[in-house]
Amino acid sequence: MFSLAFMQNAYLAGTFIAIICGTIGVFVIARNLSFLTHTLSEIGFAGAAFGIFMGWTALSGMLIFTVISSVIVGQMSVKQSRREASISAISALFIGLGILFLSLSNQTSSYATSILFGSVIGIAHADVIRVAVLSGIVLLVMLGLYRPLKFDSFDAIGAKVSGLWTTAISVVFLVLVAMSVSVAAQIVGSLLIFILLTLPAAAARYFVHTVSKMIGLSIIFALIGVWLGLYLSYVTNLPVSFFIASIECLFYFAALGFQRLRVGA
Amino acid sequence: MTEPLIAVEHLGIAFPNNQVFEDLNFKIDRGDFVTVIGENGVGKTTLIRALLGMLKPTSGQIKYFPNKKATKIGYVPQFRNLDQEYPLTIEDFVGLNVHGWLPWLTKAEHQQVRTAMAVTNVKKIAQRPLGMASGGEKQRAYLAQAIVEQPKLLILDESTASLDNEMKYELLDLVQNLNQTSDITVFFVTHDLPLAKKYAKHYLALRPGEQQFGDMADMSIEQLKEVTNV
């Protein structure tokens, strides 16, 4: 299997994406941003359509759309209670725009589905490098911001009163999420990014109870899903997204079961 | 002989259509234990936010000695929405408030966290997820987080409101101990007059448009009731 160049590329890119998603995911879950992540995947698709329509690359369109919309959502939904509704509004608007641009740019719908579901088989060596560079940037920024980000994500009230610049942290974090979604979605698809950004981290928090351990376990869950998913997909010739989604769901349901056994609730 | 830590002079704070304070004056000395009492809506939380520097006064000033930067403030907020599934251990939660740029805590910083947990009596349950802790344990963990950076001033905003009687006194005993042994000045906002009377050295009684500041020793609970309307 590894003698095939495209499988090597798929494994390399998948590994980087699993690491970055596992890491960011812990903060996505802590900040209750799962829904926004889901929306960003769809917005990414709209951005790609826009990029094609404008004659740019799909990636530029995705970056523009996801970054702008996540900053808007971040600004609009300071109050938790308003967050869901404002995310719905923003995503409705952007998805509508995506469909509009797709139809205006005369692209076939197969292009849209490849953005939504990705095409692991088509990953070129240049894509792997792009993902590696992006992962490096995101991880470096996260390391630099680690303590404030951790404080704000796991105790927003405490962070605010201790004088941290919580709004700035939140915007930077949303931009990081948007960047990761955009670049990684080209390769593994928007749907898969959403899965990897939420489920491994959501499962990890039931097994371990410090931020660093949660990041570690979340990366492990993401890696197992990606590696095993790619293998199963290779063997069965069925879509990789299906396998990764199923494996991550298994981890999550197992975590819920574990929690139920432990606290009886 | 008493050194001031914070002096509030002619403080005025106004929101659109609402003048919360007009001319508020009082002084917190180093090592003091001041309790703030008053009805809901009289501006207690507003005053805290002004002290924390989260709110700009419309008039007057708040002076910090020797300066604002050196006057570190630890704060235990009234509400924290941490549910049963809150994942972090008490130790990790306390460590959140240790500021720095390294992603990990240094040896000295770990020691700081352990010290804060020891004096607030949560060291034994350091590895328990905070979501699984009882109400009293949670408040002690919040307290530990607030003092981990060794603040000069500790602000408690109705921290005892959700606790039963026994736990209230346990928590305040800890706070009093910090006040006496660690040179931490305490600013305690409460509705609970017997509690205020037992622990505080000074009181700040707030009523709409007026205030009274004085020695707690001079006041009986009945008199406190009268000046605060609580």
Interface residues (C-beta under 8 A of the other chain):
Chain A: L143 G144 Y146 R147 K150 F151 F154 D155 I157 G158 A159 K160 V161 S162 G163 R205 Y206 H209 T210 V211 S212 M214 Q259 V263 A265
Chain B: L52 G53 M54 Y75 P77 F79 R80 N81 L82 Q84 E85 P87 L88 T89 E91 D92 F93 L96 N97 V98 H99 G100 W101 L102 P103 W104 Q127 P129 M132 Y142 Q145
